[in-house]
Amino acid sequence: MKESITDKQFINSYRSAGLWFVALYMEEFLLRVDELDDDLLKNKLIEEIYDNGENTFDKEISGTRTRVNALYRIIKAGRVIEALEIAINSKRLKKEFPEAASQAKDLLDRINTGKFEVQL
């Protein structure tokens, strides 16, 4: 399932998703990765995220779709740890979304200690 992406594609992916989105949704996506492989289930997940955000972070559902697809691209490429490290080290994320940075650090710590296993 691993799909190779270039560094430029990786950067574009986490920028398209938004580091706060990467930090807040990475664990949920890893737990629900099978749903992301199924177009119908992925669309339901996109709608769920869009509706739960009450349209505050994306004006249109297409924006949420872009975020979901970008984060999924990172996961499929096996660059989860790298994305979490970038989120954790982002000064902007720490300042503007400290809870997201904290959540990313918690997940990365659990991955590194083996308490959370990334399976693809």
C-alpha positions as CSV (number, residue, x, y, z in Angstrom):
1,M,0.0,0.0,0.0
2,K,3.0,2.3,0.5
3,E,3.1,4.9,-2.3
4,S,6.3,6.9,-2.8
5,I,6.1,10.7,-2.9
6,T,8.8,13.2,-3.4
7,D,9.9,15.7,-0.7
8,K,8.2,18.4,-2.6
9,Q,4.9,16.4,-2.8
10,F,5.3,15.7,0.9
11,I,5.6,19.4,1.7
12,N,2.7,20.3,-0.6
13,S,0.6,17.6,1.2
14,Y,1.1,18.8,4.7
15,R,0.7,22.4,3.6
16,S,-2.5,21.5,1.8
17,A,-3.8,19.7,4.8
18,G,-2.6,22.3,7.3
19,L,-0.3,21.3,10.1
20,W,-3.1,21.8,12.6
21,F,-5.2,19.3,10.7
22,V,-2.3,16.8,10.5
23,A,-1.8,17.1,14.2
24,L,-5.4,16.8,15.2
25,Y,-6.6,14.1,12.7
26,M,-3.6,11.9,12.2
27,E,-4.5,9.4,14.9
28,E,-8.1,9.2,13.8
29,F,-7.1,8.6,10.2
30,L,-4.6,5.9,11.2
31,L,-7.4,4.2,13.2
32,R,-9.8,4.5,10.2
33,V,-7.3,4.0,7.4
34,D,-9.5,1.2,5.9
35,E,-12.3,3.7,5.5
36,L,-10.0,5.9,3.5
37,D,-9.5,3.1,0.9
38,D,-13.2,3.0,0.2
39,D,-14.6,6.0,-1.7
40,L,-18.1,5.8,-0.1
41,L,-16.7,5.6,3.4
42,K,-14.1,8.3,2.7
43,N,-16.9,10.6,1.5
44,K,-18.8,9.9,4.7
45,L,-15.7,10.7,6.8
46,I,-15.2,14.0,4.8
47,E,-18.8,15.0,5.5
48,E,-18.4,14.1,9.1
49,I,-15.3,16.2,9.5
50,Y,-16.9,19.1,7.6
51,D,-20.1,19.0,9.6
52,N,-18.3,18.6,12.9
53,G,-16.2,21.7,12.1
54,E,-19.5,23.5,11.5
55,N,-17.9,25.0,8.5
56,T,-15.5,27.0,10.6
57,F,-12.3,25.9,9.0
58,D,-13.5,25.3,5.4
59,K,-16.2,27.3,3.6
60,E,-16.8,24.5,1.2
61,I,-16.7,20.8,1.6
62,S,-14.1,20.7,-1.2
63,G,-11.6,22.3,1.2
64,T,-12.1,19.5,3.7
65,R,-11.8,16.9,0.9
66,T,-8.4,18.5,0.0
67,R,-7.3,18.3,3.6
68,V,-8.4,14.6,3.9
69,N,-6.8,13.6,0.6
70,A,-3.5,15.4,1.5
71,L,-3.3,13.7,4.9
72,Y,-4.1,10.3,3.4
73,R,-1.3,10.9,0.9
74,I,1.1,11.4,3.8
75,I,-0.1,8.2,5.5
76,K,0.1,6.1,2.3
77,A,3.6,7.3,1.7
78,G,4.7,6.1,5.2
79,R,5.7,9.6,6.3
80,V,3.5,9.8,9.4
81,I,6.4,10.3,11.9
82,E,8.0,12.9,9.7
83,A,4.7,14.9,9.5
84,L,4.2,14.7,13.2
85,E,7.7,15.9,13.9
86,I,7.2,18.9,11.6
87,A,3.9,19.7,13.4
88,I,5.6,19.4,16.8
89,N,8.5,21.6,15.8
90,S,6.3,24.3,14.2
91,K,6.5,27.5,16.2
92,R,3.4,28.8,14.5
93,L,1.4,25.7,15.4
94,K,2.6,25.8,19.1
95,K,1.5,29.5,19.2
96,E,-1.8,29.3,17.4
97,F,-2.9,25.8,18.1
98,P,-1.1,24.5,21.2
99,E,-3.6,21.7,21.7
100,A,-2.8,20.4,18.2
101,A,0.9,20.5,18.8
102,S,0.4,18.7,22.1
103,Q,-1.8,16.0,20.5
104,A,0.8,15.4,17.8
105,K,3.6,15.1,20.4
106,D,1.5,12.6,22.4
107,L,0.8,10.5,19.3
108,L,4.5,10.5,18.3
109,D,5.5,9.5,21.8
110,R,3.1,6.6,21.7
111,I,4.3,5.5,18.3
112,N,8.0,5.7,19.4
113,T,7.3,3.7,22.6
114,G,5.3,1.1,20.7
115,K,2.0,1.9,22.5
116,F,0.5,2.9,19.2
117,E,1.4,0.9,16.1
118,V,1.2,2.4,12.6
119,Q,0.0,-0.3,10.2
120,L,-0.5,0.1,6.5
